[in-house]
Amino acid sequence: MMKTLQLPEPILTGTQRSYTISSLWQGTAARPNQTSERQLLNLVLPSWQRPPCWSNEQQIRFIEGIFLGLGTGFYVINGREYGDDGKDLPMSGWLLDGQQRITAIARFINDEIAVFGGIRYSSLSVAEKRRRFENIVFPCIELEYQADETLLKTLYRRLNFSGTAHTLVDLALLDETREAPQD
C-alpha cells in the first residue's frame, strides 16, 4: 500500500494589512519585554535577529524606489497581545521580516541618509512627505499573536534564508549590449 503524502499546514497565516509607511512611527509602539530585544520605530526585534546589514547604497536605493513607485515589498509581524496589566506579552509585535527596509525608512526620516544626490526627509514639503512617502502603503502580514518562539524562528528562517545573491557574472549581464537583429 502506497503512503499518501500531505502538504503541511501554512505557517504564514495572518491578516494582510495595508498600513501606510507613517504607521511605522505613529501610533502606539510595541515595547521590548527583554533587554536583548531591540526597538525599531514602533516594532520590536527578537534578540536572535541579526543586526542591520544593508549598506548605505542599498538603503538609499530602497528609499528612492519608493519615490519612483517601485513599491515597498511587505513585512511580517507577530500580532500584539496584552497581559492583564495592559503591557505587551512576550514576543508581541515582533518584526519577523522587513528589518532592512524598515531600518532604511528610519534612517531616512531621521535625516541619516539622503536620496537622489542630496534630498533629505526634512527638506521635503509637508505635501511631498505625505503624498510621496508617508501615505504610501507598506503591506504587512500580521500574524495572530503567537507565543511559540520555535514556530516564529521557523517562519523567520523560511522568510530570510532562501534568497540567492547575484554574482558578478549575473550583474555583468546588465552591462551587455545586445546585437541589432540582422536583416
N, C-alpha and C positions, 0 to 999 in steps of 0.2 A: 504494500500500500504506500502511495506517494504522500509525503507530508506537504500540506498546503502552507505556503509562505504567506504571511500577512504583513501589510505595511504597519509601521509603528504609528502611534498617535502623534499629531503635531506637537512640537514643543514651543513654537512661537504662536501662541494663541493669546489674543487680547483684543483690544478695541483700537482701530485705526482712528487717530485723531488728527485734525487739521489745525494745529496750533500755529500761530504766527511766530516769526523769529523773536519778536519782542517779549513773548511769553517766557522766554528763557531767563529773563532778568526781572520781569514784572510779576506781581502776584506773590503768593506765599511760597517761600523756598522750603524744600526738604532740608533737613538738618542732619549732619553726621551724628551717629549714635556711638561710634568708637573713635578713638584718637587716630587710628590708622586710616580712616576714611578721609576723602578729600572733597571739598566743596568746589563745584564748577557752576557758576551762576546759580540757578535755582535747583540744581541737581546735585546728587551725591555720587561719588565714585567709590566702588568697593576697594578694599585695601589691596586686592590681588590684581587690579588693573594696572597695566604699565603706565609710566608717565607719558605726557605728550611727546610725540616723536616727529611730527611733521616739521619740515624746515620752514623758514620764513617764506620762501618762494612757494611752497605748497599751500601754505595758509593764504597768502596773497592771491594765488590763482583761484582758490576756492571762493574767496570773497568776491573777486572780480567776476567769477562765474555767476554768482547770484545777481549782480547788477546787469550782466549780459543775458539774463533769462535762462540760464542753463540748469536751474533747479538747485536743490539742496541735498537730495537723497532723503533718507529718513533716519530717525534714531529710535532706539528701543529703551524703554524704562520699565523697571518693576513698579507696579502700582503702589499707591500710598495707602497706608493703613495706620490707624492711630490706636494707642493704648487708652485705658480708662482715664489716664491723666491728661489726655489730649496731645501727648507727644508722639512723634513718628515711631512706629515699631522698627526693630532692626531690619535692615535691607530695604526699607521703604524709600521709594523714589530713586533707587539706584539706577544709574545710567549704564546700560549694558552694551550699547553700540552707539557710536557717534561722537566719542570724546574728541577726536582730532578736529572734526568740523566745528563742534561747539567751542573748543579752545580757540580756533581761528576767529570765530564770531566774538568771543570775549576779548581777545586781543585787539580786534578792530574797534569795538565800541569803547575800549579803554585807550584808544589812540596809540597803541603799541606797534601797529603796522599801518602802512598807507598803501592804497591801491592806485592803479593807473598812473604810476610815476609820481605820486605825492599827495593824493586826495585822502584826507583823514576823516573819520566819522564826525569829529567835532566841526569840521569845515563845511559839512553838508547843511543845506537849509532844512528847516523842520519838514517842509513838504517832501524834499528828496529823501530824508531819513525815513519818513513814514511810507511813502509810496514805493520807493525803490529798494527798501531794506526791511524796516521793522515789520511792515504788514505782509511781507512775503510769507507764504505758507511753508512751514517746515514740518512735513508729516511725521507723526510719531506713532509707534505701536506701543500702547500702554498695556502691559500685562495685568491681569488680576493680581492683587498682591500675592506674592509667592514667598513663603517662609523657608523653602527648601533651598539652601545655598548650593547644594550639589547640582540641582536642576538649573539654577541660574548660571553656574560655572559651565555646565554642558552647553547651554544656549550661547554663552559668551564665546566658547571655543568654536562653535559652529559659525557664528557670525564674523569672527575676527581672524580665523586662521586658515581661510580657504583661498585667499587671493594669490595670484602669481604675479610677481613684479615683472615689468617689461625689461628685457635685456637691452644692451646697447645695439645689438643687431636688430631687434624689434623697432627700436627708436630710429635707427638709420633708414628704415623703410619709409619713414615720413619725409625724408630728405631726397628720396629718389625721384627723378623726373621720368615720367612715362614718355615713351617714344610716340610721336604722332602716328596715327594709322597710315599704312601705305595704301595708295590708290591702285 
